Amino acid sequence: MFLFFIQTGSLMGDDEQRHRVVFMGAGRVGKTSIIRRFLQNSFSNAYRETIEDLHCKDYNIQGTSVKVDFLDTSGDLAFPAMRRLSISTAHAFVLVYSVDDDRSFDTARSIRQQIKEQRSNYEALPCVVVANKIDLGPNRQKVSTAHVDSWLNEEGMTNSFVDVSAKTGTNIQQIFHKLLEQADIPEVKKLEPILRRRLSANSASLASMRERLRVQESSPKGFQRSRSLIRRSKPKVKESRDPTSSDCVIS
């Protein structure tokens, strides 16, 4: 697992660095699965509606102890206060949508707009847009890649997008590499040549797949719709499987 942290603020005192990465998006897009794949390298087809789960992980980088909170938020729009709180406490954002649900992409766009309206320093906050479930294949693609590319260009986020599959693990670590690219962390810059070599093979195949999807989008397609019915409960805090580990390499 690749070590990372976001140096944009602290939730604790000066003697302890604590940073929060908030995962946001519609229900059933795979936010929980992405976090589980990254932290535990596991996947489950079982679906459980998320209210708000907090996954904590301790890291060590060049002798500095860093705590990272991965906040897995609800996809339910019925609790705007909860969403505003998540936005206000975040140091970095991961906006997730599912390639087989065009409405989930609209939700990601809406959340991005909320971030811009609520955080005056939004341009300084690392933010990555994630298209999940690419393992479903081109025939299940419902979100226009041209539409996505146009929006990313408007937002100035063309280098802040990742196609992933939480099910297979494809490109999951690249989400966090993208966050690192946006964070000003001198110590981590030394690792960038290694990251580029590790990711080069995946980038070529991913570009080829996206080009095939653009060609297929020349024919009109029907869109699938989905809704998220999320119940309210108290947030949960989950420690990673091995909270004492300080992994510093890509596995």
Secondary structure, DSSP 8 states (H G I E B T S, - for coil): -------S--SS-TTSEEEEEEEEESTTSSHHHHHHHHHHS---S-----SEEEEEEEEEETTEEEEEEEEEE---TT-HHHHHHHHHH-SEEEEEEETT-HHHHHHHHHHHHHHHHH-TTGGGS-EEEEEE-GGG-GGG--S-HHHHHHHHHHHT-TTSEEE-BTTTTBTHHHHHHHHHHHS--HHHHTTHHHHHHHHHHHHHHHHHHHHHHHHHTTS----------------EEEE-SSTT----S--
